Amino acid sequence: MSARTDTPGTGEVTADERLLRTSPLRRLLGRPELGSVVGAVAVFLFFAFAADSFLRPASLSTVLYAASTIGIMAVPVALLMIGGEFDLSAGVMVTSSALISSMFSYQATANVWVGVLVSLLVTLAVGAFNGFMLTRTKLPSFIITLGTFLMLTGLNLGFTKLIDGTVSTKSISDMEGFDSARAVFASTLTVGGVGFKVTILWWLALVAVASWILLRTRAGNWIFAVGGNKDAARAVGVPVTPTRIGLYMGVALGAWISGQHLLFSFDVVQSGEGVGNELIYIIAAVIGGCLITGGYGSAVGSAIGALIFGMTSKGIVFAEWNPDWFKFFLGAMLLLATLLNAWVRKRAEATK
């Protein structure tokens, strides 16, 4: 099939862009996660030389676990950012999910799985609330989710002290269904004599599903279109409102998974946990190639951003450095990754 067509009425022959072949270099430079891959390799090599214990199987398992706890949330947050929005309530929503499961199960003396299901419904409702308020009020997502963040922070503390009398939940480890729920959300799988947390599987599954949605479904096209220009997307028939609400519910689903892991790993939950983690999720997505302005990014990139987070947070410990420097390294990586991603995009545009 020819890639050249006649322009009606002019006799000119032009190239049909849909049929033009793209060079491997151009495709590579156009990948959002390219900058984060380069950064991940650099961080890995750095700590491989700086910390003798970094390359041990048990150490790598610890790194993957740290990455997975961030990555489970970074994936849906990345999709939301590709759609052009933020969610500042994501961190405390994780804690809210865990508190709801624990307190409902304990107070109702029900099977733990009942509390898990109730938590899922309530958490999804919070996500839908964020999306609904965003689309109805036309306020920036920063304001909407900041309000939700403050409300959830107050509710977490207020309800926990009201129901349990303290700032932490009661133990539910002796209740029916606890062991099976722990196996699903907080178990350890042994491979080759090394233990790997089940959260790593949850993380990889979310990356696979999110990548499939973005690259292989109509909904993925809608997400990119809404993030690029929601008014133009609406003009060509993209369901902007359902797409944005769905993205916020996706963040809520990730918060539910993370919350259940938090609960079934430690049995009890502190009501003040989670504050500030929303920034880490956003940082992982940005390091992975997501643009603040929306319309660009990938789920794989967010996973690599979370992996960089895991390698840095644990690599500093393995190198026996002062962990107080961690935030400095995280901020430096954020700036470097953003600059590198901008350079990669310019190079990709220059090859067109």
Secondary structure, 3 states (H helix, E strand, C coil): CCCEEECCCCCCEEECCCCCCCCHHHHHHCCCCHHHHHHHHHHHHHHHHHCCCCCCHHHHHHHHHHHHHHHHHHHHHHHHHHCCCCCCCHHHHHHHHHHHHHHHHHHHCCCHHHHHHHHHHHHHHHHHHHHHHHHHHCCCHHHHHHHHHHHHHHHHHHHHHHHHCCCECCCCCCCCCHHHHHHHHCCEEEECCEEEECHHHHHHHHHHHHHHHHHHCHHHHHHHHHHHCHHHHHHCCCCHHHHHHHHHHHHHHHHHHHHHHHHHHHCCCECCCCCCHHHHHHHHHHHCCCCCCCCCCCHHHHHHHHHHHHHHHHHHHHCCCCHHHHHHHHHHHHHHHHHHHHHHHHHHHHCC
